[in-house]
């Protein structure tokens, strides 16, 4: 029985140490690596990813942004670049002469490529703030879509944030490892303390 207590105790102290290390790593300040801001007016039933953000993200980077609109606006983070969307639309609509910025074409692309959406939401005359953290190395394109029959004014600020590790995941692991490690180590710590007390008592 004592052997199991020692085994679990050592495993628990290792797990506890790992959890504390992960917790400390999650507290390391993030680094703001780039910024993009601007404003635009989207005509009725159009979409755009121009001048917002388009690049590559890894799990050590996140996209933090705020978007304000004076009417209904769909906000997307696509895990593909704009050219991929254009190419798909042009392939399925070869007669198009102008850029395929009609919402109908975007909706067709999304219906056929649902896995290209990393995140999305809808604003209705208001503001949203969000931090998009990828689970893998991926393209990331911030895009806006105006589904209404009126023009929509939109403003945005975008930051790419660098971090030692994905904060949310690391903190979740730490929050799980620390209590489990403590519970495993507790019987061993109690047993060790009792043994020390017995040794001191025997010397008196």
Buried (B, 14 or more C-beta within 10 A) or exposed (E): EEEEBBEBBEBBBBBBBBBBEBBEBBEEEBEEEEEBEEEBEBEEBBBBBEBBBBBEBEBBBBBBBBBBBBBBBBBBBBBBBBEBBBBBBBEEEEEEEEBBBBBEBBBBBBEEBEEBEBBEEEBEEEEBEBBBBBEEEBBBBBBBBBBBEEEBBBBBBBBBBEBBBBBEBBBEBBBEBBEBBBEBBEBBBEBBEEEEEEEEEEEE
